[in-house]
Structures are given as C-alpha cells and as structure tokens.
Amino acid sequence: MIDIAQFNKLRARSFNEQRALLKKLSKGQTVLCQTCGDTISLNIAVKEGEKAVAQCAKGCTHIELDVA
Ligand SMILES: [Zn+2]
C-alpha cells in the first residue's frame, strides 16, 4: 500500500527544496550536495528543448529544472 498523504508530503518537500536550491544558485551562492558534499553547479540549457540542470560533479544530485 502506498501512503498517499506521506507521498504527497515528500513530493512537496522535495519541490520546496528544489526551489530553495534554485534560489541560492541564482544568487550565485554555493550549494553543496547533501550526498557527497561537492559543489552543485547550475548548467543552463544552451539549446532549445534542453533543460537546465543543477548537478554535482559526481552526479548524485541531478535536478532538471523546468524553466519557461
Ligand atoms: Zn553529489
């Protein structure tokens, strides 16, 4: 059985974390990967259809960003 309430809570939390992460990156602040402690860098999409990605060097943090 999937606990829907718990699932939604986790989703909301990760969404908020992503937003907080983005906010820091867009201000030029350094954000560290919670898994490996490496610096997370923001790669802006260069081609149409590509997504901007925030990731650490090892790839344990890899967040695709839905930017309009
Ligand atoms: Zn990492």
N, CA, C, O and the ligand as a Tripos MOL2 file, in Angstrom:
@<TRIPOS>MOLECULE
protein
  273   271    69     0     0
PROTEIN
NO_CHARGES

@<TRIPOS>ATOM
      1 N           0.8380   -1.2150    0.0000 N.3       1 MET1
      2 CA          0.0000    0.0000    0.0000 C.3       1 MET1
      3 C           0.8700    1.2620    0.0000 C.2       1 MET1
      4 O           1.8450    1.3690    0.7430 O.2       1 MET1
      5 N           0.4960    2.1760   -0.8280 N.am      2 ILE2
      6 CA          1.2140    3.4510   -0.8400 C.3       2 ILE2
      7 C           0.4560    4.4450    0.0410 C.2       2 ILE2
      8 O          -0.7520    4.6380   -0.0950 O.2       2 ILE2
      9 N           1.1800    5.0410    0.9120 N.am      3 ASP3
     10 CA          0.5850    6.0610    1.7580 C.3       3 ASP3
     11 C           0.5870    7.3810    0.9810 C.2       3 ASP3
     12 O           1.6070    8.0640    0.8810 O.2       3 ASP3
     13 N          -0.5700    7.7130    0.4400 N.am      4 ILE4
     14 CA         -0.6590    8.8910   -0.4420 C.3       4 ILE4
     15 C          -0.2930   10.1860    0.2770 C.2       4 ILE4
     16 O           0.4170   11.0320   -0.2670 O.2       4 ILE4
     17 N          -0.7790   10.3260    1.4840 N.am      5 ALA5
     18 CA         -0.5030   11.5620    2.2300 C.3       5 ALA5
     19 C           0.9990   11.7280    2.4420 C.2       5 ALA5
     20 O           1.5490   12.8190    2.2890 O.2       5 ALA5
     21 N           1.6400   10.6340    2.7930 N.am      6 GLN6
     22 CA          3.0820   10.6730    3.0200 C.3       6 GLN6
     23 C           3.8160   10.9820    1.7090 C.2       6 GLN6
     24 O           4.7690   11.7610    1.6720 O.2       6 GLN6
     25 N           3.3460   10.3550    0.6610 N.am      7 PHE7
     26 CA          3.9390   10.5550   -0.6560 C.3       7 PHE7
     27 C           3.8470   12.0190   -1.0810 C.2       7 PHE7
     28 O           4.8250   12.6040   -1.5470 O.2       7 PHE7
     29 N           2.6730   12.5960   -0.9150 N.am      8 ASN8
     30 CA          2.4880   13.9980   -1.2830 C.3       8 ASN8
     31 C           3.3630   14.9200   -0.4400 C.2       8 ASN8
     32 O           3.8740   15.9290   -0.9260 O.2       8 ASN8
     33 N           3.5240   14.5610    0.8050 N.am      9 LYS9
     34 CA          4.3450   15.3460    1.7030 C.3       9 LYS9
     35 C           5.8050   15.3480    1.2150 C.2       9 LYS9
     36 O           6.4670   16.3850    1.1740 O.2       9 LYS9
     37 N           6.2750   14.1600    0.8520 N.am     10 LEU10
     38 CA          7.6400   14.0440    0.3520 C.3      10 LEU10
     39 C           7.8120   14.8380   -0.9310 C.2      10 LEU10
     40 O           8.8130   15.5310   -1.1180 O.2      10 LEU10
     41 N           6.8370   14.7320   -1.8020 N.am     11 ARG11
     42 CA          6.9000   15.4670   -3.0600 C.3      11 ARG11
     43 C           6.9520   16.9580   -2.8140 C.2      11 ARG11
     44 O           7.7550   17.6700   -3.4180 O.2      11 ARG11
     45 N           6.1020   17.4240   -1.9360 N.am     12 ALA12
     46 CA          6.0550   18.8510   -1.6340 C.3      12 ALA12
     47 C           7.3770   19.3080   -1.0440 C.2      12 ALA12
     48 O           7.8670   20.3990   -1.3350 O.2      12 ALA12
     49 N           7.9410   18.4480   -0.2080 N.am     13 ARG13
     50 CA          9.1980   18.8260    0.4170 C.3      13 ARG13
     51 C          10.3130   18.9200   -0.6170 C.2      13 ARG13
     52 O          11.0970   19.8700   -0.6080 O.2      13 ARG13
     53 N          10.3810   17.9350   -1.5060 N.am     14 SER14
     54 CA         11.4570   17.9850   -2.4850 C.3      14 SER14
     55 C          11.2540   19.1560   -3.4430 C.2      14 SER14
     56 O          12.2250   19.7440   -3.9200 O.2      14 SER14
     57 N          10.0080   19.4920   -3.7220 N.am     15 PHE15
     58 CA          9.7240   20.6520   -4.5760 C.3      15 PHE15
     59 C          10.2220   21.9270   -3.9120 C.2      15 PHE15
     60 O          10.8520   22.7710   -4.5470 O.2      15 PHE15
     61 N           9.9290   22.0500   -2.6290 N.am     16 ASN16
     62 CA         10.3880   23.2280   -1.8930 C.3      16 ASN16
     63 C          11.9040   23.2770   -1.8110 C.2      16 ASN16
     64 O          12.5100   24.3450   -1.9020 O.2      16 ASN16
     65 N          12.5090   22.1090   -1.6390 N.am     17 GLU17
     66 CA         13.9690   22.0570   -1.5840 C.3      17 GLU17
     67 C          14.5790   22.4800   -2.9090 C.2      17 GLU17
     68 O          15.5850   23.1880   -2.9500 O.2      17 GLU17
     69 N          13.9520   22.0340   -3.9920 N.am     18 GLN18
     70 CA         14.4550   22.4160   -5.3140 C.3      18 GLN18
     71 C          14.3580   23.9120   -5.5230 C.2      18 GLN18
     72 O          15.2660   24.5430   -6.0630 O.2      18 GLN18
     73 N          13.2240   24.4750   -5.0810 N.am     19 ARG19
     74 CA         13.0540   25.9120   -5.2210 C.3      19 ARG19
     75 C          14.0720   26.6800   -4.4060 C.2      19 ARG19
     76 O          14.6220   27.6840   -4.8590 O.2      19 ARG19
     77 N          14.3160   26.1990   -3.2020 N.am     20 ALA20
     78 CA         15.2990   26.8500   -2.3240 C.3      20 ALA20
     79 C          16.6930   26.7590   -2.9360 C.2      20 ALA20
     80 O          17.4790   27.7050   -2.8930 O.2      20 ALA20
     81 N          16.9740   25.5860   -3.5070 N.am     21 LEU21
     82 CA         18.2680   25.3590   -4.1500 C.3      21 LEU21
     83 C          18.4660   26.3170   -5.3200 C.2      21 LEU21
     84 O          19.5120   26.9520   -5.4610 O.2      21 LEU21
     85 N          17.4450   26.4010   -6.1410 N.am     22 LEU22
     86 CA         17.4920   27.2840   -7.3050 C.3      22 LEU22
     87 C          17.7080   28.7280   -6.9110 C.2      22 LEU22
     88 O          18.4700   29.4600   -7.5440 O.2      22 LEU22
     89 N          17.0250   29.1200   -5.8600 N.am     23 LYS23
     90 CA         17.1020   30.4970   -5.3910 C.3      23 LYS23
     91 C          18.5380   30.8410   -5.0140 C.2      23 LYS23
     92 O          19.0590   31.9020   -5.3580 O.2      23 LYS23
     93 N          19.1620   29.9050   -4.2940 N.am     24 LYS24
     94 CA         20.5490   30.1220   -3.8780 C.3      24 LYS24
     95 C          21.4750   30.1640   -5.0790 C.2      24 LYS24
     96 O          22.3350   31.0400   -5.1790 O.2      24 LYS24
     97 N          21.2970   29.2090   -5.9990 N.am     25 LEU25
     98 CA         22.1660   29.1530   -7.1730 C.3      25 LEU25
     99 C          22.0230   30.4120   -8.0180 C.2      25 LEU25
    100 O          23.0070   30.9380   -8.5380 O.2      25 LEU25
    101 N          20.7890   30.8880   -8.1500 N.am     26 SER26
    102 CA         20.5690   32.0600   -8.9920 C.3      26 SER26
    103 C          21.1570   33.3160   -8.3650 C.2      26 SER26
    104 O          21.4040   34.3060   -9.0550 O.2      26 SER26
    105 N          21.3800   33.2730   -7.0530 N.am     27 LYS27
    106 CA         22.0230   34.4060   -6.3800 C.3      27 LYS27
    107 C          23.5340   34.2720   -6.3970 C.2      27 LYS27
    108 O          24.2570   35.1450   -5.9180 O.2      27 LYS27
    109 N          24.0040   33.1520   -6.9620 N.am     28 GLY28
    110 CA         25.4360   32.9370   -7.0220 C.3      28 GLY28
    111 C          26.0110   32.3430   -5.7470 C.2      28 GLY28
    112 O          27.2260   32.3270   -5.5530 O.2      28 GLY28
    113 N          25.1320   31.8540   -4.8780 N.am     29 GLN29
    114 CA         25.6090   31.2390   -3.6440 C.3      29 GLN29
    115 C          26.0670   29.8120   -3.9140 C.2      29 GLN29
    116 O          25.5950   29.1510   -4.8390 O.2      29 GLN29
    117 N          26.9940   29.3590   -3.0880 N.am     30 THR30
    118 CA         27.4820   27.9900   -3.2180 C.3      30 THR30
    119 C          26.5430   27.0370   -2.4890 C.2      30 THR30
    120 O          26.1930   27.2400   -1.3270 O.2      30 THR30
    121 N          26.1510   25.9980   -3.2080 N.am     31 VAL31
    122 CA         25.3020   24.9810   -2.6040 C.3      31 VAL31
    123 C          26.0310   23.6470   -2.6740 C.2      31 VAL31
    124 O          26.5730   23.2800   -3.7170 O.2      31 VAL31
    125 N          26.0410   22.9330   -1.5740 N.am     32 LEU32
    126 CA         26.7460   21.6540   -1.5370 C.3      32 LEU32
    127 C          25.7700   20.4880   -1.6420 C.2      32 LEU32
    128 O          24.6630   20.5240   -1.1050 O.2      32 LEU32
    129 N          26.2130   19.4610   -2.3470 N.am     33 CYS33
    130 CA         25.4330   18.2430   -2.4750 C.3      33 CYS33
    131 C          25.2840   17.5990   -1.0960 C.2      33 CYS33
    132 O          26.2580   17.4670   -0.3550 O.2      33 CYS33
    133 N          24.0660   17.2040   -0.7630 N.am     34 GLN34
    134 CA         23.8370   16.6070    0.5490 C.3      34 GLN34
    135 C          24.3950   15.1950    0.6260 C.2      34 GLN34
    136 O          24.5680   14.6520    1.7170 O.2      34 GLN34
    137 N          24.6730   14.6020   -0.5180 N.am     35 THR35
    138 CA         25.1780   13.2290   -0.5310 C.3      35 THR35
    139 C          26.7050   13.1760   -0.4820 C.2      35 THR35
    140 O          27.2770   12.4800    0.3560 O.2      35 THR35
    141 N          27.3700   13.9210   -1.3910 N.am     36 CYS36
    142 CA         28.8250   13.8140   -1.4540 C.3      36 CYS36
    143 C          29.5440   15.0620   -0.9430 C.2      36 CYS36
    144 O          30.7610   15.0420   -0.7570 O.2      36 CYS36
    145 N          28.8010   16.1440   -0.7160 N.am     37 GLY37
    146 CA         29.4090   17.3490   -0.1830 C.3      37 GLY37
    147 C          30.1230   18.1890   -1.2280 C.2      37 GLY37
    148 O          30.7880   19.1740   -0.9040 O.2      37 GLY37
    149 N          29.9790   17.7890   -2.4850 N.am     38 ASP38
    150 CA         30.5850   18.5300   -3.5800 C.3      38 ASP38
    151 C          29.7380   19.7630   -3.9200 C.2      38 ASP38
    152 O          28.5800   19.8690   -3.5150 O.2      38 ASP38
    153 N          30.3260   20.6670   -4.6520 N.am     39 THR39
    154 CA         29.6030   21.8630   -5.0360 C.3      39 THR39
    155 C          28.6040   21.5550   -6.1520 C.2      39 THR39
    156 O          28.9290   20.8660   -7.1200 O.2      39 THR39
    157 N          27.4160   22.0610   -6.0070 N.am     40 ILE40
    158 CA         26.4110   21.8830   -7.0510 C.3      40 ILE40
    159 C          26.4840   23.0630   -8.0040 C.2      40 ILE40
    160 O          26.4520   24.2210   -7.5870 O.2      40 ILE40
    161 N          26.5830   22.7550   -9.2830 N.am     41 SER41
    162 CA         26.6430   23.8340  -10.2590 C.3      41 SER41
    163 C          25.4010   23.8200  -11.1320 C.2      41 SER41
    164 O          24.7480   22.7940  -11.3180 O.2      41 SER41
    165 N          25.1080   24.9760  -11.6470 N.am     42 LEU42
    166 CA         23.9160   25.1330  -12.4670 C.3      42 LEU42
    167 C          24.3250   25.2070  -13.9280 C.2      42 LEU42
    168 O          25.0960   26.0800  -14.3270 O.2      42 LEU42
    169 N          23.8050   24.2900  -14.7120 N.am     43 ASN43
    170 CA         24.0720   24.3000  -16.1430 C.3      43 ASN43
    171 C          22.8280   24.7700  -16.8800 C.2      43 ASN43
    172 O          21.8090   24.0810  -16.9220 O.2      43 ASN43
    173 N          22.9330   25.9240  -17.4420 N.am     44 ILE44
    174 CA         21.7940   26.4760  -18.1660 C.3      44 ILE44
    175 C          21.6870   25.8060  -19.5370 C.2      44 ILE44
    176 O          22.6930   25.5680  -20.2050 O.2      44 ILE44
    177 N          20.4760   25.5140  -19.9340 N.am     45 ALA45
    178 CA         20.2610   24.9050  -21.2490 C.3      45 ALA45
    179 C          20.7390   25.8400  -22.3450 C.2      45 ALA45
    180 O          20.4420   27.0350  -22.3450 O.2      45 ALA45
    181 N          21.4800   25.2710  -23.2730 N.am     46 VAL46
    182 CA         22.0010   26.0990  -24.3540 C.3      46 VAL46
    183 C          21.2050   25.9220  -25.6390 C.2      46 VAL46
    184 O          21.1620   26.8150  -26.4850 O.2      46 VAL46
    185 N          20.5760   24.7620  -25.7740 N.am     47 LYS47
    186 CA         19.7790   24.5230  -26.9760 C.3      47 LYS47
    187 C          18.2980   24.5210  -26.6410 C.2      47 LYS47
    188 O          17.9040   24.2650  -25.5040 O.2      47 LYS47
    189 N          17.5050   24.8030  -27.6230 N.am     48 GLU48
    190 CA         16.0690   24.7720  -27.4370 C.3      48 GLU48
    191 C          15.6320   23.3360  -27.1510 C.2      48 GLU48
    192 O          16.0890   22.3990  -27.8080 O.2      48 GLU48
    193 N          14.7550   23.1710  -26.1780 N.am     49 GLY49
    194 CA         14.2870   21.8360  -25.8360 C.3      49 GLY49
    195 C          15.1050   21.1810  -24.7420 C.2      49 GLY49
    196 O          14.6820   20.1860  -24.1520 O.2      49 GLY49
    197 N          16.2690   21.7330  -24.4720 N.am     50 GLU50
    198 CA         17.0770   21.1970  -23.3770 C.3      50 GLU50
    199 C          16.6150   21.8030  -22.0650 C.2      50 GLU50
    200 O          16.0120   22.8740  -22.0110 O.2      50 GLU50
    201 N          16.9310   21.0620  -21.0070 N.am     51 LYS51
    202 CA         16.5710   21.5810  -19.6960 C.3      51 LYS51
    203 C          17.8070   22.0280  -18.9580 C.2      51 LYS51
    204 O          18.8830   21.4460  -19.0990 O.2      51 LYS51
    205 N          17.6400   23.0670  -18.1720 N.am     52 ALA52
    206 CA         18.7240   23.4710  -17.2870 C.3      52 ALA52
    207 C          18.8320   22.4190  -16.1960 C.2      52 ALA52
    208 O          17.8240   21.8770  -15.7420 O.2      52 ALA52
    209 N          20.0420   22.1360  -15.7850 N.am     53 VAL53
    210 CA         20.2590   21.0910  -14.7890 C.3      53 VAL53
    211 C          21.1510   21.6070  -13.6710 C.2      53 VAL53
    212 O          22.1730   22.2490  -13.9180 O.2      53 VAL53
    213 N          20.7550   21.3220  -12.4550 N.am     54 ALA54
    214 CA         21.6200   21.5870  -11.3130 C.3      54 ALA54
    215 C          22.2000   20.2580  -10.8890 C.2      54 ALA54
    216 O          21.4570   19.3310  -10.5690 O.2      54 ALA54
    217 N          23.5250   20.1510  -10.8810 N.am     55 GLN55
    218 CA         24.1230   18.8660  -10.5240 C.3      55 GLN55
    219 C          25.4800   19.0350   -9.8610 C.2      55 GLN55
    220 O          26.1570   20.0510  -10.0210 O.2      55 GLN55
    221 N          25.8560   17.9980   -9.1070 N.am     56 CYS56
    222 CA         27.1900   17.9820   -8.5310 C.3      56 CYS56
    223 C          28.0980   17.2030   -9.4730 C.2      56 CYS56
    224 O          27.6340   16.5770  -10.4270 O.2      56 CYS56
    225 N          29.3990   17.2500   -9.1920 N.am     57 ALA57
    226 CA         30.3690   16.6330  -10.1000 C.3      57 ALA57
    227 C          30.1670   15.1220  -10.2010 C.2      57 ALA57
    228 O          30.3940   14.5350  -11.2590 O.2      57 ALA57
    229 N          29.7420   14.4900   -9.1060 N.am     58 LYS58
    230 CA         29.5870   13.0370   -9.1040 C.3      58 LYS58
    231 C          28.2320   12.5900   -9.6380 C.2      58 LYS58
    232 O          28.0450   11.4240   -9.9860 O.2      58 LYS58
    233 N          27.3090   13.5060   -9.6990 N.am     59 GLY59
    234 CA         26.0150   13.1800  -10.2900 C.3      59 GLY59
    235 C          24.9820   12.6300   -9.3280 C.2      59 GLY59
    236 O          23.8940   12.2480   -9.7610 O.2      59 GLY59
    237 N          25.2820   12.5750   -8.0330 N.am     60 CYS60
    238 CA         24.2550   12.0750   -7.1050 C.3      60 CYS60
    239 C          23.1500   13.1030   -6.9260 C.2      60 CYS60
    240 O          22.0080   12.7500   -6.6330 O.2      60 CYS60
    241 N          23.4900   14.3760   -7.1020 N.am     61 THR61
    242 CA         22.4390   15.3790   -7.1870 C.3      61 THR61
    243 C          22.2850   15.7580   -8.6460 C.2      61 THR61
    244 O          23.2200   16.2490   -9.2780 O.2      61 THR61
    245 N          21.1080   15.5270   -9.1630 N.am     62 HIS62
    246 CA         20.8570   15.8490  -10.5720 C.3      62 HIS62
    247 C          19.4050   16.2850  -10.6720 C.2      62 HIS62
    248 O          18.4910   15.4600  -10.6710 O.2      62 HIS62
    249 N          19.2090   17.5830  -10.7580 N.am     63 ILE63
    250 CA         17.8570   18.1040  -10.7660 C.3      63 ILE63
    251 C          17.5900   18.8300  -12.0830 C.2      63 ILE63
    252 O          18.2460   19.8210  -12.4060 O.2      63 ILE63
    253 N          16.6300   18.3260  -12.8230 N.am     64 GLU64
    254 CA         16.2400   19.0190  -14.0470 C.3      64 GLU64
    255 C          15.2820   20.1240  -13.6770 C.2      64 GLU64
    256 O          14.3600   19.9330  -12.8850 O.2      64 GLU64
    257 N          15.5080   21.2540  -14.2470 N.am     65 LEU65
    258 CA         14.7180   22.4130  -13.8870 C.3      65 LEU65
    259 C          13.7520   22.7860  -14.9930 C.2      65 LEU65
    260 O          14.1190   22.9200  -16.1600 O.2      65 LEU65
    261 N          12.5190   22.9490  -14.5910 N.am     66 ASP66
    262 CA         11.5030   23.3440  -15.5610 C.3      66 ASP66
    263 C          11.4610   24.8570  -15.6320 C.2      66 ASP66
    264 O          10.7160   25.5150  -14.9060 O.2      66 ASP66
    265 N          12.2710   25.3870  -16.5180 N.am     67 VAL67
    266 CA         12.2740   26.8290  -16.6840 C.3      67 VAL67
    267 C          11.5910   27.1790  -17.9960 C.2      67 VAL67
    268 O          11.8340   26.5450  -19.0230 O.2      67 VAL67
    269 N          10.7500   28.1750  -17.9530 N.am     68 ALA68
    270 CA          9.9850   28.5360  -19.1340 C.3      68 ALA68
    271 C          10.8790   29.2510  -20.1430 C.2      68 ALA68
    272 O          10.4140   29.6390  -21.2140 O.2      68 ALA68
    273 ZN         26.8960   14.6500   -5.0000 Zn       69 ZN69
@<TRIPOS>BOND
     1     1     2 1
     2     2     3 1
     3     3     4 2
     4     3     5 am
     5     5     6 1
     6     6     7 1
     7     7     8 2
     8     7     9 am
     9     9    10 1
    10    10    11 1
    11    11    12 2
    12    11    13 am
    13    13    14 1
    14    14    15 1
    15    15    16 2
    16    15    17 am
    17    17    18 1
    18    18    19 1
    19    19    20 2
    20    19    21 am
    21    21    22 1
    22    22    23 1
    23    23    24 2
    24    23    25 am
    25    25    26 1
    26    26    27 1
    27    27    28 2
    28    27    29 am
    29    29    30 1
    30    30    31 1
    31    31    32 2
    32    31    33 am
    33    33    34 1
    34    34    35 1
    35    35    36 2
    36    35    37 am
    37    37    38 1
    38    38    39 1
    39    39    40 2
    40    39    41 am
    41    41    42 1
    42    42    43 1
    43    43    44 2
    44    43    45 am
    45    45    46 1
    46    46    47 1
    47    47    48 2
    48    47    49 am
    49    49    50 1
    50    50    51 1
    51    51    52 2
    52    51    53 am
    53    53    54 1
    54    54    55 1
    55    55    56 2
    56    55    57 am
    57    57    58 1
    58    58    59 1
    59    59    60 2
    60    59    61 am
    61    61    62 1
    62    62    63 1
    63    63    64 2
    64    63    65 am
    65    65    66 1
    66    66    67 1
    67    67    68 2
    68    67    69 am
    69    69    70 1
    70    70    71 1
    71    71    72 2
    72    71    73 am
    73    73    74 1
    74    74    75 1
    75    75    76 2
    76    75    77 am
    77    77    78 1
    78    78    79 1
    79    79    80 2
    80    79    81 am
    81    81    82 1
    82    82    83 1
    83    83    84 2
    84    83    85 am
    85    85    86 1
    86    86    87 1
    87    87    88 2
    88    87    89 am
    89    89    90 1
    90    90    91 1
    91    91    92 2
    92    91    93 am
    93    93    94 1
    94    94    95 1
    95    95    96 2
    96    95    97 am
    97    97    98 1
    98    98    99 1
    99    99   100 2
   100    99   101 am
   101   101   102 1
   102   102   103 1
   103   103   104 2
   104   103   105 am
   105   105   106 1
   106   106   107 1
   107   107   108 2
   108   107   109 am
   109   109   110 1
   110   110   111 1
   111   111   112 2
   112   111   113 am
   113   113   114 1
   114   114   115 1
   115   115   116 2
   116   115   117 am
   117   117   118 1
   118   118   119 1
   119   119   120 2
   120   119   121 am
   121   121   122 1
   122   122   123 1
   123   123   124 2
   124   123   125 am
   125   125   126 1
   126   126   127 1
   127   127   128 2
   128   127   129 am
   129   129   130 1
   130   130   131 1
   131   131   132 2
   132   131   133 am
   133   133   134 1
   134   134   135 1
   135   135   136 2
   136   135   137 am
   137   137   138 1
   138   138   139 1
   139   139   140 2
   140   139   141 am
   141   141   142 1
   142   142   143 1
   143   143   144 2
   144   143   145 am
   145   145   146 1
   146   146   147 1
   147   147   148 2
   148   147   149 am
   149   149   150 1
   150   150   151 1
   151   151   152 2
   152   151   153 am
   153   153   154 1
   154   154   155 1
   155   155   156 2
   156   155   157 am
   157   157   158 1
   158   158   159 1
   159   159   160 2
   160   159   161 am
   161   161   162 1
   162   162   163 1
   163   163   164 2
   164   163   165 am
   165   165   166 1
   166   166   167 1
   167   167   168 2
   168   167   169 am
   169   169   170 1
   170   170   171 1
   171   171   172 2
   172   171   173 am
   173   173   174 1
   174   174   175 1
   175   175   176 2
   176   175   177 am
   177   177   178 1
   178   178   179 1
   179   179   180 2
   180   179   181 am
   181   181   182 1
   182   182   183 1
   183   183   184 2
   184   183   185 am
   185   185   186 1
   186   186   187 1
   187   187   188 2
   188   187   189 am
   189   189   190 1
   190   190   191 1
   191   191   192 2
   192   191   193 am
   193   193   194 1
   194   194   195 1
   195   195   196 2
   196   195   197 am
   197   197   198 1
   198   198   199 1
   199   199   200 2
   200   199   201 am
   201   201   202 1
   202   202   203 1
   203   203   204 2
   204   203   205 am
   205   205   206 1
   206   206   207 1
   207   207   208 2
   208   207   209 am
   209   209   210 1
   210   210   211 1
   211   211   212 2
   212   211   213 am
   213   213   214 1
   214   214   215 1
   215   215   216 2
   216   215   217 am
   217   217   218 1
   218   218   219 1
   219   219   220 2
   220   219   221 am
   221   221   222 1
   222   222   223 1
   223   223   224 2
   224   223   225 am
   225   225   226 1
   226   226   227 1
   227   227   228 2
   228   227   229 am
   229   229   230 1
   230   230   231 1
   231   231   232 2
   232   231   233 am
   233   233   234 1
   234   234   235 1
   235   235   236 2
   236   235   237 am
   237   237   238 1
   238   238   239 1
   239   239   240 2
   240   239   241 am
   241   241   242 1
   242   242   243 1
   243   243   244 2
   244   243   245 am
   245   245   246 1
   246   246   247 1
   247   247   248 2
   248   247   249 am
   249   249   250 1
   250   250   251 1
   251   251   252 2
   252   251   253 am
   253   253   254 1
   254   254   255 1
   255   255   256 2
   256   255   257 am
   257   257   258 1
   258   258   259 1
   259   259   260 2
   260   259   261 am
   261   261   262 1
   262   262   263 1
   263   263   264 2
   264   263   265 am
   265   265   266 1
   266   266   267 1
   267   267   268 2
   268   267   269 am
   269   269   270 1
   270   270   271 1
   271   271   272 2
@<TRIPOS>SUBSTRUCTURE
     1 MET1         2 RESIDUE 1 A MET
     2 ILE2         6 RESIDUE 1 A ILE
     3 ASP3        10 RESIDUE 1 A ASP
     4 ILE4        14 RESIDUE 1 A ILE
     5 ALA5        18 RESIDUE 1 A ALA
     6 GLN6        22 RESIDUE 1 A GLN
     7 PHE7        26 RESIDUE 1 A PHE
     8 ASN8        30 RESIDUE 1 A ASN
     9 LYS9        34 RESIDUE 1 A LYS
    10 LEU10       38 RESIDUE 1 A LEU
    11 ARG11       42 RESIDUE 1 A ARG
    12 ALA12       46 RESIDUE 1 A ALA
    13 ARG13       50 RESIDUE 1 A ARG
    14 SER14       54 RESIDUE 1 A SER
    15 PHE15       58 RESIDUE 1 A PHE
    16 ASN16       62 RESIDUE 1 A ASN
    17 GLU17       66 RESIDUE 1 A GLU
    18 GLN18       70 RESIDUE 1 A GLN
    19 ARG19       74 RESIDUE 1 A ARG
    20 ALA20       78 RESIDUE 1 A ALA
    21 LEU21       82 RESIDUE 1 A LEU
    22 LEU22       86 RESIDUE 1 A LEU
    23 LYS23       90 RESIDUE 1 A LYS
    24 LYS24       94 RESIDUE 1 A LYS
    25 LEU25       98 RESIDUE 1 A LEU
    26 SER26      102 RESIDUE 1 A SER
    27 LYS27      106 RESIDUE 1 A LYS
    28 GLY28      110 RESIDUE 1 A GLY
    29 GLN29      114 RESIDUE 1 A GLN
    30 THR30      118 RESIDUE 1 A THR
    31 VAL31      122 RESIDUE 1 A VAL
    32 LEU32      126 RESIDUE 1 A LEU
    33 CYS33      130 RESIDUE 1 A CYS
    34 GLN34      134 RESIDUE 1 A GLN
    35 THR35      138 RESIDUE 1 A THR
    36 CYS36      142 RESIDUE 1 A CYS
    37 GLY37      146 RESIDUE 1 A GLY
    38 ASP38      150 RESIDUE 1 A ASP
    39 THR39      154 RESIDUE 1 A THR
    40 ILE40      158 RESIDUE 1 A ILE
    41 SER41      162 RESIDUE 1 A SER
    42 LEU42      166 RESIDUE 1 A LEU
    43 ASN43      170 RESIDUE 1 A ASN
    44 ILE44      174 RESIDUE 1 A ILE
    45 ALA45      178 RESIDUE 1 A ALA
    46 VAL46      182 RESIDUE 1 A VAL
    47 LYS47      186 RESIDUE 1 A LYS
    48 GLU48      190 RESIDUE 1 A GLU
    49 GLY49      194 RESIDUE 1 A GLY
    50 GLU50      198 RESIDUE 1 A GLU
    51 LYS51      202 RESIDUE 1 A LYS
    52 ALA52      206 RESIDUE 1 A ALA
    53 VAL53      210 RESIDUE 1 A VAL
    54 ALA54      214 RESIDUE 1 A ALA
    55 GLN55      218 RESIDUE 1 A GLN
    56 CYS56      222 RESIDUE 1 A CYS
    57 ALA57      226 RESIDUE 1 A ALA
    58 LYS58      230 RESIDUE 1 A LYS
    59 GLY59      234 RESIDUE 1 A GLY
    60 CYS60      238 RESIDUE 1 A CYS
    61 THR61      242 RESIDUE 1 A THR
    62 HIS62      246 RESIDUE 1 A HIS
    63 ILE63      250 RESIDUE 1 A ILE
    64 GLU64      254 RESIDUE 1 A GLU
    65 LEU65      258 RESIDUE 1 A LEU
    66 ASP66      262 RESIDUE 1 A ASP
    67 VAL67      266 RESIDUE 1 A VAL
    68 ALA68      270 RESIDUE 1 A ALA
    69 ZN69       273 GROUP 0 **** ****
